[in-house]
């Protein structure tokens, strides 16, 4: 046996011993259950209120989605010039309103003067809100008007900006004032924003995974050391694929489920994919077409009920 072969065998043996030792000593740490996530069945979250059925992030969209029977909303939030939190995705208002400019340069009152349905095209190719004004919604309004809705909010302001630096504390104060701790989930593409928010919340509010959290979880899942992964978030909202990597396998969903972490997928608008994800173990569908999603989940529930009989 050559020297290189002996060295390779020794390394392999040491690695196996390390794996076995860590497996015997370390147990996966489940996340403590959060009330907002104890729904016991797959749910539907209307993406930006259901942006294919009504102008995104407007009251028209949220009311429409509620009437269809969704379980909650998946929204984005930004800070205005006068430090009010508004429900909005883009950095500028150009794409969705009859105005132009950055959200951070408007006050809430100034934003209220714009028509955020001006460029909305419905499923029939019409523009029904050209004349019928659709206003921007503040986060305070949304929380007060829909007290029984699950609301997943994504912090969009970059942590290195002035608005981003203020957002975590402003958001915590609003949630605390309205006692909304048990009906919201806070997430962000920037994991740092979730960490900053949790400095105030101290795990009293459910947290969603940022990009770094997803990367760490998937790396742990595909390695032999998944038992060493200790999550610091409560729910994953992810796409089915990231680049060439598929994130929708039943095994990955089960890996997270064992840690008490449900997985919600975005943005899913077709029936076939919805059914496939639920069958794989997904606990939530985030969609621009809540009309389709509500119908699919109701159909799946009926099918299971018939099978049990």
Buried (B, 14 or more C-beta within 10 A) or exposed (E): EEEEEEEEEEEEEEEEEEBEEEBEEEEBEEBEEBEBBEBEEBBBBBBBBBBBBBBBBBBBBBBBBBEBBBBBBBBBBBBBBEBBBBBBBBBBBEEBBBBEBBBBEBEBEBBBBBBBBBBBEEEEEEEBBEEEBBBBBBBBBBBEEBEEBBBBBBBBBBBEEEBBBBBBEBBBEBBBEBEBBBBBBBBBBBBBBBBBBBEBBEEEBBBBBBEBBBBBBBEBBEEEBBBEBEBBBBBBBBBBEEEEEEBBEEEBBEBBBEBBBBBBBBBBBEBEBBBBBBEBBBBBBBBBBBBBBBBBBEEBEEEEEEEEE
